[in-house]
Amino acid sequence: MKITAIIVQNFRRLLQCRIDISKQTTLFVGANNSGKTSAMDALGKFLAGRSFDFNDITLSNRTAIDEIGSEWAIEECEQPTDLKIWDSIAPKMDIWLEVSRNEMHYVADIIPTLKWRGGSLGVRLALFPKDIEKLFVEYREAYFAARITEKANAENSDTFNLFPKDLCEFLGKRLNMYFSIKAYILDPAYSGIDLPQPTSFELECLTDNPLKGIIKVDMINAQRGFSDPDNAEGEERTRKQLSSQMRSYYDKHLNPEKSPSPEDLKILKATESARKAFDETLAFKFAPAIKELEGLGYPGVTDPKLTIAAKVTTSETLKHESAVQYSLR
């Protein structure tokens, strides 16, 4: 069994993108901002359990989302009962597999018909509303409550739009509360066609990820800025950022405060100068506050004087990502 193709739709800048998978190694090559990172992030979010963000929805589709919200904001609007209106908007990923007959037991959940005896199989993973009726009701409640409050305060010249002013703003803060991955079986007849097929909502899988246990995605953390903000919760301990690894190596082998060498004297001198300058600034700016406290009898007999001092060391500066990035450029 092998993956033959992946089609990504409505995910960031990838409005529609087909990726044919090589038998051995598949590389993404392109200019900056051509969609390479988006494609990798799509794999991580659809197949490796990373959480979605509202910015993952293609920007041009937000107009359609707000149009849905405008319809829902009409008092007499009927409650939706299906997800069809979201089919052309929501982020989706089609995974096409080539499966032999002796591997059928692995893919029993996505076999389209009893006549299927091996060959192409496809499954669509789509970020759809978990419960469209709940989303409809709770958005309307929040939207109308905000408009009523605005109307009551209409005479105040400082009025402003309360949350949510539209459906995009509502989902921008609560996407994962109302949306989740749903899986649908695809028609194998479309496996070699670039144009994605419409979602067959009647062929929804019983599990949100029928490929779990079949496809494994290992992500090497992105090195831009030495951080990967999309790490799934619970996996942070096993995914050490490069910055922390660099800092650990520095502390063990390069820290000039432990065993300074002649070439370290320059940085130690600069650090000491910075500490003194910072102490002088702090003493000047906190002088009124300290004087007032001392006038009230603080800190007391056992500690008769208040002092404020900065803790500036070379090792402390490396606890910040910006310091590590700067030092390595």
N, C-alpha and C positions, 0 to 999 in steps of 0.2 A: 504494500500500500504506500502511496506517495501523494503529496500535494502537487497538483499540476498547475493550478492558477488561483490567484486571489484577486477579487475585484472589490475595490474600496469606493464607497459613494458618500458624498456629503460630509466628509471628515476634513475639517480645516480647509486647506487650499485644494484638496483632492475631491473635486466635485464628482468626477468619475475617472477611475484609474484601474487598469487591468495589469496585473503583474504575473507573467508566466514564469513558473518556477523551474529551474534547471534540475537535472537529475543529481548533480553533485553540489555545485556552489552557485548561489545567486547573489550578485552584487548590485547595489544601488549606486549609480554614478550620475552626477549632475551638478549644475552650478548651485551656488548658494541660493536658498529660498526657492528651490525647484520642487520641494516636496519629499526629499529623502527622509528627513526626520519625522515628518507627518506620517509617512508610510510605516516607519518603525514603531512610532507611538501607537498607530492604529493596531498593529499586531499585539503590542503590549496591553492595550486596553480591551480589545475584543477577546484575546486568547489567553492572556496572562493575569487577568483579574485586576488590572489597575483601574482606578476610579476615573470617571469621565468628568469633564468640566464643560460649562456652557460654551466656552471658546472653542471646543472641539467641533461644534456645529458650524458648517460652512457659512461664512459671513453673509453671502448673498441670499441665504435662506431665511434670514431673520425677518425680512419683510413679510414673507409668507406666515411666519409664526405670529407676528403682530396682527396680521389680517385675521388669523384665527381668534386671537384675543379680542379684536374689535367686534367680531361676530358674537363671541361669548358675552361681551359687555352689553349686548342688547337685552332689555328686560325680558322680552318674550322669546328669546332664543331657546330652541329645543336642545335638550341634553344629548350629546353624542353617544353613540352606542358601539362604534367600531373605530379602528385605527387607520382607515384608508386615507384620510386626509393628511396623515403624517408620513405616508409611504415615500413621497417625493422630497421630504424635508429631513428626515432623521438620518443620522450616521448609520451606515450599514457595511457589512463585510460578507462577501460570498466566498466560501472556501470550496474549491473543487478538488475531489480526490479520485485517484485511479485505484480501484479495489478489485482484487482477484476473488474468485468464488470461495476459496478456502479462508478468506478473511471476513466473510460476511457477518460472523458473530460479533465482530468489533463495531460494526456500523448498523446494527439491527434497528436503532432508533431513527435512522435517516433513510432507510430503504423506501423508495417512493411507491412501489407496487409489488405484489406477490410474484409478478412475472420477471422481476429483475434478477439476473443471474451473474452479476459481475460487470465491471466497467466503470463508467463515470458515475459519481455521486456528488451531490452538492447540498450545502446547507448555508442558509443566510442567518447571520447574527445581526440584529437590528436594535438600536437604542430607541425603544418605544415607551410611551407612558405605561406604567404598571397597571393603573386603573384609570381609564379615561374619564369615567363618571366622577370619580373622586377628585381628579385634577380639575375638571370643569366646575364642580360645586365649590371647591375651596378657593379657586382663583376668583370666581365671581364674588364670594363672600369678602375676600380681602380687597378686591377692586372696588366694590360698591361701598364698603366701609370707609375706604380712603376718600372716595369722592364725597360722601356725606360729610365727613369731617372737614374737608376743604370748603364745602359750601357753607358750613356753619361759621367758618372763619373768613368768609369772603370779604368782609369789611376791613380786615386787617391788611395793611399795605405790604406786610412782610410774608404774605402767603406764598407757599411753594407746593410743588407736586409731591404728594405723599406716596410712599411705596404701597402697592405697585402701580406705576403709571401705565404699564402695558405688560403683555405676557412675557416678553423677552426679559424684562427686569425681574419679573416674578420667578422665572426659571433660572435666571442668572444666579440667584442665591439659593435655589432649592431644587436644582436639577436632579441630584441623586435621591432626593426624597420622593420624587414622582416618576422618575424614569429608571428603567433597568433593561438589561439585555433579554430579548426574546429570540427564539430560534425557529426557523421555518425550513421545511424540506423544499429543495429546488427540483425543477424538471430537468433530468439529464439531457434532454434534447437541446438545451441551451448552453451546454458546457463549452462548446467551441465558439460561441458567439460573443463578440465584445459588448454588445448592447445588453445590459442586465434585464432579466425578466421581471415582471411585476411580482410583488409578494403574494403568495397564495396563503391568505390568512387562515383558510380552513385546514392547512397542513402544518399548523404550529406543533412544534415538538413538545413532549411532556416535560423536558428539562430545559433550563435556560442555556446550557452549554453541552450538547450531546457529544462534543469532541473532547470533553474532559477525559484525560487518561489516554487519549489517542495522539494528541498534539501537545508537545512540550515546547515552551518558549523560554529560553534563557537570555536575559538582557544584560549586556555589559553597560554599566552606567555611562551616560553621556558625559563627555569631558569638557563641554562648554562651561566655563566658570567652575569646573571641578565639582559640579553638583548635578543631581537629577531630581527635580521637584516632583516627578510623577511616581516615585517609589510607592508601591502599595503598602498600606499600613500593616504592620506585623512582620514585614520583611526587612525593615530598616537595619535590624541587628546583623543580618547576614549580608547586607550590601554596604560595605564600607566605602565611603566616598574617598576619592583619590586625595583630597585635601587632608583628611584625617590620617591617611597613610603617610603622606609627606611630613606632616607635623610630628608623627610618631618617630619617623626616621631622624628628623631634625633633633628631637629631644634626646635621642639615644646617642647620636654620633656627631652632631654639628653644633649643639648649643654652646655658644662662647662663654656662657656664665659658669659652666661646669669646669672645663679645662681650656681656658683661652689660649689661643696661639697668637703670634705677633700680628697676623693679618686680621684678628678679631678685635684688636684694640680700637680701631676706627669706629666700629659699630657700637662697642661698649661706651666709648666717649660720647657718641651721638645720643645714645639712649639716656645717659646720665644728664646731658644737657637738656634733653626734652623733659625729663622728670623734674628738674629744677625749675624750668620755665612754667611747667604746668602747676607746680606747687605754688609759685609766686602768684599766678593768675587766680588759683583757687583761694589763696589767703586773702587777696584783695577783694574778690567778689563776695566771699562769705563773711567778711569782716563785720558788716552791720548786723547780720543775723547772730554771729557769735557774741558780739558785744551785748546784744539784747538778752541772750540766754545767760550770759555771765551776770548781768544785772539782776536776773531773777534767782541767782544763787546756784545755778547749774555750772558745772556738773556735780560739785560737792567737795567734801574735805579730802576724800581718798583719791580723787582725780581732779586736781585744782585747775587744770588748763585744758581747753578744747583746741585740738589741732586737726587740720584736714590735710591729707597728703595723698598724692597720686601713686598708684602702683604701676609703674611702667617698666616692664622687662621685655627682653627680646622674645622670651617664650610666651608671654601673655599676648603680644601683638599677633602671634601666629595662631591664636585661637579664633581669629576672624577670617572668614573666607576671603575677604578683600585683601587682607595682608598676604595671604598665601598666593593669590593670583598676581598681586603686584610684584612679589619677590621672584616669581618665575617667568615673568615676561621678558 
